[in-house]
């Protein structure tokens, strides 16, 4: 794999504006951290972002999430151990992330509204949009996680 630019070093003001400022809000938004990380992990899996998959898997472990639930996020529809709120969030994340093929169907919207208050759904959508932005930058520049022991 070819080495690409280190966007953190080359444009720290852009990184601060897009990443840190956005995350400042998301860290205190209406979506609890464990669910946010679960959604961010799924979006990153869909987009194929190795850096973010590694990051959000670690965050989930730190939040006390089980290995089994982390391992099975990619097949959440078949797994019996996600509750209805998590299923609605994951379906919404997939629909919004794959909007070019899904068109974000009304059924996913209605399901999400059944599980989330209006502000929560807006915040969840910002979580998803932010993750898609971050994935696109990290993938474009081949950002890799540090190897763990």
C-alpha positions as CSV (number, residue, x, y, z in Angstrom):
1,X,0.0,0.0,0.0
2,X,1.4,3.4,-1.0
3,X,2.2,6.0,1.6
4,X,0.0,9.1,1.5
5,X,-0.1,12.5,3.0
6,X,-0.4,13.0,6.7
7,X,-3.4,15.3,6.8
8,X,-3.1,15.8,10.5
9,X,0.3,17.4,10.0
10,X,-0.3,19.2,6.7
11,X,-3.6,20.9,7.6
12,X,-4.1,20.9,11.4
13,X,-6.6,23.8,11.2
14,X,-8.8,21.7,8.9
15,X,-8.5,18.7,11.2
16,X,-9.5,20.9,14.1
17,X,-12.4,22.5,12.3
18,X,-13.9,19.3,10.9
19,X,-13.0,16.7,13.5
20,X,-12.5,18.2,16.9
21,X,-15.3,20.8,16.7
22,X,-17.8,18.3,15.4
23,X,-16.8,15.7,17.9
24,X,-17.1,18.2,20.7
25,X,-20.8,18.4,20.1
26,X,-21.2,14.7,19.4
27,X,-19.6,13.8,22.7
28,X,-22.3,15.6,24.5
29,X,-25.2,15.0,22.1
30,X,-28.4,13.1,22.9
31,X,-26.9,9.7,21.8
32,X,-25.3,7.7,24.5
33,X,-21.6,6.9,23.9
34,X,-22.0,3.1,23.6
35,X,-24.7,3.4,21.0
36,X,-22.8,6.1,19.2
37,X,-19.7,4.0,19.0
38,X,-21.7,1.0,17.8
39,X,-23.2,3.1,15.0
40,X,-19.7,4.6,14.1
41,X,-18.3,1.1,14.0
42,X,-21.0,-0.1,11.6
43,X,-20.6,2.9,9.3
44,X,-16.8,2.4,9.3
45,X,-17.3,-1.3,8.4
46,X,-19.5,-0.4,5.5
47,X,-17.0,2.2,4.2
48,X,-14.0,0.0,4.8
49,X,-12.1,2.3,7.1
50,X,-9.5,0.3,9.0
51,X,-8.5,3.2,11.2
52,X,-12.0,3.9,12.4
53,X,-13.0,0.2,12.8
54,X,-10.0,-0.2,15.1
55,X,-10.8,3.0,16.9
56,X,-14.5,2.4,17.6
57,X,-13.9,-1.3,18.5
58,X,-11.5,-0.1,21.2
59,X,-13.9,2.6,22.4
60,X,-16.7,0.0,22.7
61,X,-14.4,-2.3,24.7
62,X,-13.5,0.6,27.0
63,X,-17.3,1.2,27.5
64,X,-17.7,-2.4,28.6
65,X,-19.2,-3.7,25.4
66,X,-18.9,-7.5,25.0
67,X,-16.5,-9.0,22.4
68,X,-19.4,-10.9,20.9
69,X,-21.5,-7.8,20.2
70,X,-18.5,-6.0,18.8
71,X,-17.6,-9.0,16.5
72,X,-21.2,-9.3,15.2
73,X,-22.0,-5.7,14.4
74,X,-21.5,-6.5,10.7
75,X,-24.2,-9.1,10.9
76,X,-26.5,-7.4,13.4
77,X,-29.7,-8.3,11.5
78,X,-29.0,-12.0,12.1
79,X,-27.7,-11.6,15.7
80,X,-30.2,-12.0,18.5
81,X,-28.5,-9.8,21.0
82,X,-29.2,-6.2,19.9
83,X,-32.3,-4.5,21.2
84,X,-34.9,-2.6,19.2
85,X,-33.3,0.8,19.7
86,X,-29.9,-0.5,18.6
87,X,-31.5,-2.2,15.6
88,X,-33.3,1.0,14.6
89,X,-30.0,2.9,14.9
90,X,-28.0,0.4,12.9
91,X,-30.7,0.3,10.1
92,X,-30.8,4.1,10.0
93,X,-26.9,4.2,9.9
94,X,-26.9,1.7,7.0
95,X,-29.6,3.6,5.1
96,X,-28.0,7.0,5.5
97,X,-24.5,5.7,4.7
98,X,-25.7,3.8,1.6
99,X,-28.1,6.6,0.5
100,X,-27.2,6.3,-3.2
101,X,-28.8,2.8,-3.2
102,X,-31.3,3.0,-0.4
103,X,-32.7,6.5,-0.9
104,X,-33.2,6.4,2.9
105,X,-36.5,4.6,2.9
106,X,-39.6,5.7,4.8
107,X,-39.7,2.4,6.6
108,X,-36.2,3.0,8.2
109,X,-37.3,6.6,9.1
110,X,-40.5,5.5,10.7
111,X,-38.7,2.7,12.6
112,X,-36.1,5.2,13.8
113,X,-38.8,7.6,14.9
114,X,-40.4,4.8,16.9
115,X,-37.2,4.4,18.9
116,X,-35.8,7.9,19.1
117,X,-37.0,11.3,20.1
118,X,-36.8,13.9,17.4
119,X,-33.6,15.5,18.7
120,X,-32.1,12.1,19.2
121,X,-32.8,11.2,15.5
122,X,-31.3,14.5,14.3
123,X,-28.2,13.9,16.5
124,X,-27.9,10.3,15.3
125,X,-28.0,11.5,11.7
126,X,-25.2,14.0,12.5
127,X,-23.2,11.1,14.1
128,X,-23.6,9.1,10.9
129,X,-22.8,12.0,8.6
130,X,-19.7,12.9,10.6
131,X,-18.5,9.3,10.6
132,X,-19.0,9.2,6.8
133,X,-16.9,12.4,6.5
134,X,-14.2,11.1,8.7
135,X,-14.1,7.7,6.9
136,X,-13.7,9.4,3.5
137,X,-10.8,11.4,4.7
138,X,-9.1,8.6,6.5
139,X,-9.5,6.2,3.6
140,X,-8.4,8.7,1.0
141,X,-5.1,9.3,2.9
142,X,-4.8,5.6,4.0
143,X,-4.8,6.5,7.7
144,X,-3.7,3.4,9.6
145,X,-4.1,2.5,13.3
146,X,-1.0,1.8,15.3
147,X,-0.3,-1.9,15.7
148,X,-1.3,-3.1,19.1
149,X,0.7,-5.7,21.1
